[in-house]
């Protein structure tokens, strides 16, 4: 189907969804195809840095201080948002800082052009058709004009980078001017972000989200329990020898928490609580979600995390890809074989660590790679012998 016909059908769908002809006409000059946007989408890279590198850059002291400054400057809006939605100011400020540096980097590309280009492309067409219709509804509602809709190449809008469906569903008018403007109204940004975290991401009022801990490096520690899918009472983690970083005991209570080791057993360690799910829902990259949660703790007054006593060994990119290929050969689905250890790859690594009797902390190591190479070579030799 050529683009003109596709666009005509998309406008019909928008009208059927309740968008006025006036809004469609206003938006039409900006609804043009841009191959460059599609090329960006196909070539995008996911987070490939290790946690301490990414967090060191993105949760730097200056961003923590800027977050604290914003909370003081817009205290009334933050206080209101916490009262209405139960989301602490530091949590809102951390996303605000990470997504756009508090409005300094929102992107400069026409949103409608990005959305219709991605909708026309076959990779995620249904998703971006829905986003285009939501953008038209935002125009129709009077929140933004087509010319004001400028943002990232993927169509996110505003200072906390909402896709249009999120914008339409969760943006609130917090400054009372009759519009929901997440590009230039700090009050609207604060209220809308709180609304989304509370109602879209199901934030639990009054509960923690992340706390740094110290894990004993003894051979008997149950490393296989360090998994976001496993929740144990804090009293159980305390019984395993987990403490706060300064050695103080954890509360001896039943609050469930997961042990999160973003760089394996020799790297930083955190207890992740039920509210941590809001971070992984916001962005399913473990590196990003852990950094966002950590930055929020820093803005809220937590000390900087303790650095590992020795550097954490990291496999080079080509060996990570080799490990992923060996995991696929062993029957695991790791998603893309791209040298980036996402959730599927980490789960597969853990399963193989358990098989080989290694500490099952989901962190890819040279020892695991060597064992998998040896296992593959042995099975290959056995198969060759059987043919003789």
C-alpha positions, 0 to 999 in steps of 0.5 A, spaced: 500 500 500 502 506 498 503 512 503 497 516 501 492 510 501 495 508 508 494 515 510 487 516 508 485 510 511 489 512 518 485 518 518 478 514 517 480 510 523 482 517 527 475 520 525 472 513 527 475 514 534 472 520 535 477 525 532 474 531 529 475 533 522 478 540 524 483 537 528 485 532 522 485 538 517 490 542 522 494 536 523 495 534 515 500 538 513 505 535 518 503 528 517 508 526 511 513 520 511 520 520 513 525 515 511 530 517 516 525 516 522 524 509 520 532 508 519 533 510 526 528 505 529 531 499 525 538 501 527 537 503 535 541 500 540 539 498 547 543 499 553 549 496 552 553 499 558 554 496 565 550 498 571 556 502 574 558 506 568 551 508 566 549 510 573 555 513 574 553 518 568 546 518 568 545 519 576 551 523 577 551 528 583 549 534 579 543 531 576 541 529 584 542 536 586 538 539 580 532 534 582 533 536 589 533 544 587 526 542 582 523 539 588 524 546 592 522 550 586 516 547 585 514 545 592 507 546 592 506 542 585 510 536 588 506 536 595 500 536 592 502 530 587 504 526 593 498 528 597 493 526 591 497 520 588 502 518 593 508 518 589 514 521 593 517 528 589 524 524 589 521 519 584 518 524 580 524 528 579 528 522 578 524 520 571 524 528 570 531 528 570 533 522 566 528 523 561 530 530 559 534 533 564 528 537 566 526 539 560 533 541 557 533 535 552 526 533 549 528 532 542 527 537 536 523 533 531 516 534 529 512 528 532 506 527 527 512 526 522 515 521 526 509 517 528 506 516 521 512 514 518 513 509 524 506 507 523 507 506 515 513 502 517 511 494 518 515 493 524 510 496 529 505 499 525 499 497 529 502 501 535 504 507 532 497 507 528 494 508 535 499 513 537 498 517 531 490 517 533 492 519 540 496 525 538 490 527 534 486 527 540 491 531 544 490 536 538 483 535 538 482 536 546 486 543 545 492 541 549 497 542 544 497 545 536 500 541 531 506 546 531 507 545 538 508 537 537 516 537 537 519 531 541 524 525 540 524 521 533 520 515 536 514 520 538 515 521 545 513 528 548 514 533 553 519 533 559 518 526 562 517 523 554 510 520 554 508 517 548 501 520 545 497 514 548 500 515 555 499 523 554 492 523 552 490 518 558 494 521 564 496 528 563 493 533 567 492 540 568 496 542 574 497 549 573 489 551 571 490 554 565 485 549 561 491 545 557 495 539 559 502 542 557 507 537 558 512 541 554 513 548 558 508 547 564 512 544 570 506 543 574 503 539 569 509 535 568 509 534 575 502 532 576 501 528 570 508 524 571 505 522 578 498 520 575 501 516 570 506 512 576 500 512 581 495 509 576 498 507 570 504 503 574 500 502 580 505 505 585 504 503 592 503 509 597 508 509 603 512 503 600 519 503 599 522 502 592 530 500 592 535 500 598 542 498 597 544 492 601 551 488 603 551 481 601 556 476 604 561 473 599 560 466 602 560 460 599 553 458 602 549 464 600 543 462 595 545 466 589 540 463 585 535 467 590 537 473 587 532 474 582 526 479 581 521 474 580 523 471 587 520 475 593 522 473 600 521 477 607 526 482 609 527 477 615 529 471 611 534 476 607 537 478 614 537 470 616 542 469 609 546 475 612 544 481 608 545 487 611 545 495 610 551 497 607 554 499 613 553 493 617 546 495 620 541 489 620 535 489 616 528 490 619 526 483 622 519 484 618 515 480 613 516 486 607 517 482 601 523 484 597 527 481 591 535 481 591 537 485 585 544 484 583 545 488 576 552 486 575 552 479 579 555 477 586 561 482 586 557 488 584 552 493 587 546 489 591 540 492 592 533 490 595 528 491 590 521 492 593 514 491 590 514 499 587 520 497 583 516 494 578 513 501 576 521 502 574 521 496 570 514 498 567 516 505 565 522 502 561 524 494 561 531 495 561 534 493 567 540 498 567 535 504 566 530 502 571 535 500 576 539 507 575 532 511 575 530 507 582 537 509 584 537 516 582 530 517 586 533 514 592 539 519 592 534 525 591 531 523 597 537 523 601 540 516 600 548 516 600 552 514 594 552 506 593 559 503 595 563 501 589 565 494 588 572 493 592 575 490 586 573 491 578 567 487 576 570 482 570 566 483 564 566 479 558 567 483 552 562 484 547 564 479 542 564 473 547 557 476 550 555 474 543 558 468 543 555 466 550 548 468 547 549 463 541 551 457 545 545 459 550 541 458 543 544 452 541 542 449 548 535 451 547 534 457 550 530 463 547 535 469 549 531 474 544 536 478 540 543 475 539 546 482 540 551 482 546 546 485 550 544 481 556 537 483 557 532 479 562 532 473 557 539 472 557 540 473 564 535 467 565 538 463 561 545 464 564 542 463 571 539 456 568 546 454 566 550 456 572 545 452 576 547 446 571 554 447 572 554 448 579 556 455 579 554 461 583 547 462 580 547 470 580 545 471 572 552 474 571 555 472 565 563 470 566 569 467 563 568 461 567 561 459 564 563 461 557 569 456 558 564 451 561 559 452 555 565 451 550 567 445 553 560 442 553 559 444 546 565 441 544 564 434 548 557 433 545 560 435 538 565 429 539 560 424 542 556 426 536 562 425 531 564 418 535 557 415 534 557 416 526 563 412 526 
